[in-house]
Amino acid sequence: MNFVDFVILIIVLGTLGLIAYFNFIRKDKDMCLKCPYKKK
């Protein structure tokens, strides 16, 4: 594996990680809004 492949792999993994992270935050907020007993 050369340097270019390594950089491309990091960029792809970083992008997928960000997408999964934002999707998780959005789902977590929606669950908190739908559950009244979870509101503080």
Rosetta silent file (secondary structure, phi, psi, omega in degrees, C-alpha in Angstrom):
SEQUENCE: MNFVDFVILIIVLGTLGLIAYFNFIRKDKDMCLKCPYKKK
SCORE:     score description
SCORE:     0.000 S_00000001
   1 L     0.000  121.536 -179.609    0.000    0.000    0.000 S_00000001
   2 L   -90.970 -178.925 -172.179    1.577    3.280   -1.062 S_00000001
   3 H   -65.896  -39.465 -178.211    1.069    6.742    0.437 S_00000001
   4 H   -63.595  -43.707  178.449   -1.698    7.834   -1.963 S_00000001
   5 H   -61.811  -38.314 -179.526   -3.811    4.759   -1.200 S_00000001
   6 H   -64.480  -43.992  179.497   -3.324    5.401    2.518 S_00000001
   7 H   -64.007  -44.265  179.861   -4.484    9.030    2.236 S_00000001
   8 H   -61.930  -41.095  179.821   -7.529    8.049    0.152 S_00000001
   9 H   -62.158  -43.057  179.946   -8.431    5.352    2.703 S_00000001
  10 H   -64.333  -40.963 -179.689   -8.246    7.871    5.582 S_00000001
  11 H   -64.201  -44.295 -179.212  -10.418   10.365    3.676 S_00000001
  12 H   -64.482  -45.575 -179.824  -13.062    7.722    2.879 S_00000001
  13 H   -64.728  -38.727  178.830  -13.132    6.394    6.450 S_00000001
  14 H   -63.859  -41.935  179.545  -13.306    9.930    7.847 S_00000001
  15 H   -65.114  -45.349  178.488  -16.234   10.812    5.593 S_00000001
  16 H   -62.840  -38.354  179.140  -18.137    7.644    6.520 S_00000001
  17 H   -63.564  -42.485  179.633  -17.404    8.287   10.191 S_00000001
  18 H   -65.405  -42.367  179.899  -18.777   11.825   10.013 S_00000001
  19 H   -61.751  -46.456  179.918  -21.935   10.671    8.202 S_00000001
  20 H   -64.223  -38.348 -178.711  -22.564    7.927   10.787 S_00000001
  21 H   -64.118  -47.016 -179.130  -21.825   10.372   13.640 S_00000001
  22 H   -68.235  -36.028  177.332  -24.305   13.009   12.417 S_00000001
  23 H   -64.414  -38.523  179.184  -26.959   10.356   11.699 S_00000001
  24 H   -66.110  -42.368  179.869  -26.522    9.019   15.257 S_00000001
  25 H   -63.705  -42.769 -178.204  -26.873   12.518   16.766 S_00000001
  26 H   -63.670  -44.307  179.422  -30.019   13.188   14.709 S_00000001
  27 H   -64.866  -38.887 -179.608  -31.612    9.870   15.756 S_00000001
  28 H   -63.755  -42.783  179.044  -30.662   10.478   19.393 S_00000001
  29 H   -65.048  -41.009  179.818  -32.298   13.932   19.359 S_00000001
  30 H   -62.994  -40.143  179.638  -35.438   12.543   17.708 S_00000001
  31 H   -65.374  -40.125  179.932  -35.702    9.813   20.354 S_00000001
  32 H   -65.916  -36.458 -179.679  -35.326   12.361   23.154 S_00000001
  33 H   -70.896  -33.381 -177.079  -38.052   14.528   21.596 S_00000001
  34 H   -80.653  -20.924 -179.152  -40.421   11.570   21.205 S_00000001
  35 L  -103.004  104.850 -176.639  -39.911   10.318   24.778 S_00000001
  36 H   -66.240  -28.747 -176.805  -41.385   12.858   27.228 S_00000001
  37 H   -77.338  -10.722  178.675  -39.982   11.096   30.308 S_00000001
  38 H   -87.505  -14.192 -178.816  -36.437   11.479   28.962 S_00000001
  39 L   -70.300  137.644 -179.641  -36.633   15.289   28.905 S_00000001
  40 L  -101.875    0.000    0.000  -34.754   16.907   31.757 S_00000001
